[in-house]
Amino acid sequence: MRQPPDSLFPLAVSDLDFSVGGEQLLSGLSFELEGKGCTTILGPNGSGKTLLLRLCHGMLTPTGGSIHWGDATPAQALSSQAMVFQLPAMLNRSVWANIDYALRLRRVLRTERQRLVQEAVELCGLTEVVGRNARVLSGGERQKLAIARAWVTRPRALLMDEPTSELDPLATREIESMIQRVVAQGVRVILATHDMNQVRHLADDVLFLEYGRLRAHLPIGDFLNYQGDDTMRDFVAHPTRSGAIS
Amino acid sequence: MSDFGDALMAAAGLLTGLNPDLLEIIQLSLFVTLTAVTIATAIGIPLGGLLAVKRFPGRAFIVLVIDTFMGLPPVVVGLIVYLWLSRSGPLGVLGLLYTPTAMIIAQCLLVTPIIAALSRQVIADAHGQYDEQLRSLGAARWQRIATLLWETRTSLLVTVLAGFGRANAEVGAVMIVGGNINHVTRVMTTTVAYETSRGNLTQALALGIVLILIAMLLTLLLHQLRRLNVEPG
């Protein structure tokens, strides 16, 4: 595997702009995240949550401002983090081979790969479907596989883009439990969602976006008691998902 | 031989009797077609892949040309190759006209755009689906290309088989540049056309049966490959 950077944190985003075809999609975002816990990026549809994650992950280049992961170079930052997409692309091979693929890319030795894949399969509850082709999995199983494939590389930061938006409450609960296990292992999670119950359950702090601007960056307690803004109050008062975790 | 049934029986007799002339024609046909398709694949798939994943000036024009050339009339291709290879043409000194090589060139020109255009679409779809995920997993450019080709292998094979089907059924271009010379450039399709014009339906039918059998084999292969596209395990 590549040499990890001395420090991936803090993640420092400064005056971040992103525009396409003259349309400003993100404007003037600045915040800093330390190396532990779970941050949720919250906001209405089209507020720029996914875009912000993809920019932080290095999939897109900002049109203004900067993103720095500690003292890591862009290549070091990318190799030290992983992302779970809202609709993850699965290779046309078995669950095991999909997870193994992420390690093969990093030239991990075969015996080590077997151990790491086995751990990822167990952590993510994929033992029953490990030999099945990834393309025939259910939505919940696919997301579990996406998390396993991301986690197996031992990232120091895990970026997740609405991983439960297509799932039923039971599958959502399983994914949320997995996220908690990953956070407990010391992985920094940044999770985009519009689900207030998920925020309540998982978040240590909240980045609230609206119309491509950062409206607030608050610890979860402060966010839940926030009184100053109608849109944010609406989010707190009207959870969008039934079947919330108690 | 006025009766179709009698002609069919005689054709079957030629085939089961392994008539040497017939075997020679089938052998030359397969040699010309397989060589042309191999060359067209070696050019078409990398070209399709390049057009699918790279953005460069003139790309849209090249895509337009290739898509247009998918429907090239074979006789026009035959005529162009003829003009190039004829004694007064720019490549006349090579003396390739009325040889199997000329037929291979003509079939290549017909099949390469088909393989390039279809593989461009296949790889472009896969690129859209996988590229960001693969970059996220840390795949280098060559690893992404290798993965895309592996993931689309079945569909790419289907495009090659489609090219083979087109080349195998081709008659106009190979007739013009090959000249349908007995024991030199006579292939299945040109023989069918020639023998039919002479009223010799037996050999025409025998080769027609072989052509249909090859088409059936191809179709079976295509169905099988599509079925295997999602293979558990």
Interface residues (C-beta under 8 A of the other chain):
Chain A: R54 H57 M59 L78 S79 A82 M83 F85 P88 A89 L91 N92 S94 Y101 A102 L105 R106 G131 R132 N133 R135 V136 R149 T153
Chain B: Q129 Y130 E132 Q133 L134 R135 S136 L137 G138 A139 A140 Q143 T147 E151 N229 V230 E231 P232 G233
